[in-house]
Amino acid sequence: MPSDLELAIAKLPVPVAALFRELHEHPDFSCAALKIQMTVHFRGQKVGGLNRTTSEWYFSKVFVADHGGGKVPERFGFTQMLKRPDHEYWGRTGAGATEAFRSALSEMTKASL
């Protein structure tokens, strides 16, 4: 019987699902399907993930701070977002966002994807 994660991945667009499958099978990453978000963790630390409602890829402020700062996600088209004083992240939507997430993630973690 498929897990909740596998069921959620199956409902995603093909290129997005392919990235989540790749991350799920990678020894350094784990993924989770929440109500609205698909989250990605790197060696236990939350990276960010995908808001399935808005199709926005995002990196958490803590992960960005711990992995070189905002210049890397910004170079891949992510914009620093401040939703409220306690909710800051780097987000990107639109064409190329999935590949941009993959590339920025690989550069920040030094993991081969």
C-alpha positions in Angstrom: 0.0 0.0 0.0 1.5 3.4 -1.0 2.4 5.8 1.8 0.9 9.3 2.2 4.1 10.7 0.8 3.9 8.4 -2.3 0.3 9.3 -2.8 1.0 13.1 -2.6 4.0 12.8 -5.0 1.8 10.9 -7.5 -0.5 13.9 -7.6 2.3 16.4 -8.5 3.2 17.6 -12.0 5.7 15.1 -13.6 8.9 17.2 -13.2 8.0 18.2 -9.6 7.2 14.6 -8.7 10.5 13.4 -10.2 12.5 15.8 -8.0 10.6 14.7 -4.9 11.2 11.0 -5.8 14.9 11.7 -6.3 15.1 13.5 -2.9 13.1 10.8 -1.2 15.5 8.1 -2.4 18.7 10.2 -1.7 20.5 9.1 1.5 21.0 12.7 2.7 17.4 13.9 2.2 13.9 13.1 3.4 10.5 14.5 2.4 7.1 14.8 4.0 3.6 15.5 2.7 1.8 17.9 4.9 -1.6 19.4 4.4 -0.5 22.2 2.1 3.3 21.7 1.9 5.7 19.1 0.7 8.7 19.6 2.9 12.4 18.7 2.3 14.9 18.0 5.0 18.7 17.7 4.6 20.4 15.5 7.3 17.5 16.2 9.6 17.4 20.0 9.0 14.4 21.5 7.3 15.4 22.9 3.9 12.0 24.2 2.7 9.9 22.6 0.0 6.9 23.3 -2.1 3.6 25.0 -1.2 1.2 22.8 -3.2 -1.6 25.5 -3.1 0.5 28.3 -4.6 3.1 26.2 -6.4 5.8 28.2 -4.6 9.1 26.6 -3.9 10.8 27.9 -0.8 13.9 27.8 1.4 13.7 28.4 5.1 15.5 31.3 6.6 17.4 29.0 9.0 18.6 26.7 6.3 19.7 29.6 4.1 21.6 31.2 7.0 23.3 27.9 7.8 24.3 27.2 4.2 25.9 30.3 2.8 23.3 33.0 3.2 20.9 34.5 0.7 23.2 35.0 -2.2 22.8 31.5 -3.5 19.0 31.3 -3.6 18.9 34.9 -5.0 21.2 33.9 -7.8 18.7 31.2 -8.7 15.8 33.6 -8.8 14.5 33.2 -5.3 13.3 36.4 -3.5 13.5 37.0 0.2 9.9 37.1 1.5 8.7 38.6 4.8 5.1 37.5 5.5 5.1 38.7 9.1 7.9 39.6 11.5 8.4 35.9 12.5 8.0 34.4 9.0 10.8 34.9 6.6 11.9 32.7 3.7 13.1 32.7 0.1 10.5 31.8 -2.5 10.1 31.4 -6.2 7.2 30.4 -8.5 6.7 30.1 -12.2 8.7 28.6 -15.1 11.9 27.0 -14.1 11.3 27.1 -10.4 11.6 23.4 -9.9 15.0 23.3 -11.6 16.1 26.4 -9.7 15.2 24.7 -6.4 17.2 21.7 -7.4 20.2 23.7 -8.5 20.3 26.0 -5.4 19.7 23.0 -3.1 22.6 21.1 -4.7 24.9 24.1 -4.3 23.9 24.9 -0.7 24.3 21.2 0.4 27.1 20.1 -1.9 24.9 17.0 -2.5 24.9 15.6 -6.0 21.4 15.7 -7.4 
